[in-house]
Amino acid sequence: MPYINLKVVGKLTKEQKKEIAKQFSDTLLKVASKPKEYTYLVIDEIPGENWAVGEKFFG
């Protein structure tokens, strides 16, 4: 059972989330023969004020 945890800065639309889920599950099916119904995806939308690279925050 594949488990994917995607972290992104900011918000995604519902349509973007659907497409991301489709692309990840399609890829795991194609490359690793993992059925889509067993692929789990969690999307964490992190506010830019809580995510930094070095000393620079994204928000």
Secondary structure, DSSP 4 states (H G I P E B T S, - for coil): --EEEEEEES---HHHHHHHHHHHHHHHHHHH---GGG-EEEEEEE-GGG-EETTEE--
